[in-house]
């Protein structure tokens, strides 16, 4: 028997309904480093995988939305604790992908999780209002989640962009189906943190694969209420994806958040505060008659 050690590469699975699964198509693709070194097998999600993820998200939306902001904040804070406990693992995975400063990316991600956890029971007071009415009514406005949000992550920084985009969206009471193609290792490993943090099954679904295959399905899906598409540079490919999303969104009048954010700008905390949150809520106005 040879004493040579066999290096078994990990297959990173997708997250659907809090289950780490392979694609129903059994497809994978190889993830390579910048130097051309084989790093891992990545599940290549299919159109059916995406439709399944949307179905599970739809089933859990009402339950997740009805949870208190305090409870959502506790769950997000638990994610911060788990990420802090396992940060060296995530730093190593970012290093494998050639990230220049993986320590900073993880530290900012932990800080941002803590921020969103603390904001979960406070944004209602900032985005809602009691309105002046010149009649025998009490009138007030309150923010509500839009529903199922499809999130298409940019190439860089893959992990910090996931934390910055996905976590505030679910904090508002939405549920998400996330697509990631580039540098997916740390995002997929975070699936284990999600499962361990008491996030309800179906609230966060993460699919890896090729955007040309999956984005049109997401954009055309009639149960998806909003799409968040962030890119680093508006090259020809992102122009085509942007047009695909805009055309698909017109079918059921999806809300869209389409924005260019450069890699370095993700470290700016001001980009992900109230103005950003307002893209993923609706304002419900309630009229209450007064007896005089």
Secondary structure, 3 states (H helix, E strand, C coil): CCCCCCCCCCEECEEECCEEECCCCCCEEEEECCCCCEEEEEECCCHHHHHHHHHHHHHHHHHHHHCCHHHHHHHHHHHHHHHHHCHHHHHHHHHHCCCCCHHHHHHHHHHHHHHHHHHCCCHHHHHCEEECCCCCEEEEEEEEECCEEEEECCCCCHHHHHHHHHHHHHHCCCEEEEEECCCCHHHHHHHHHHHHCCCCCCCEEEEECCHHHHHHHHHHCCCCCEEEEEECCCCHHHHHHHHHHHHHHCCCCCEEEEEECCHHHHHCHHHHCHHHHHHHEEEEEEEEECCC
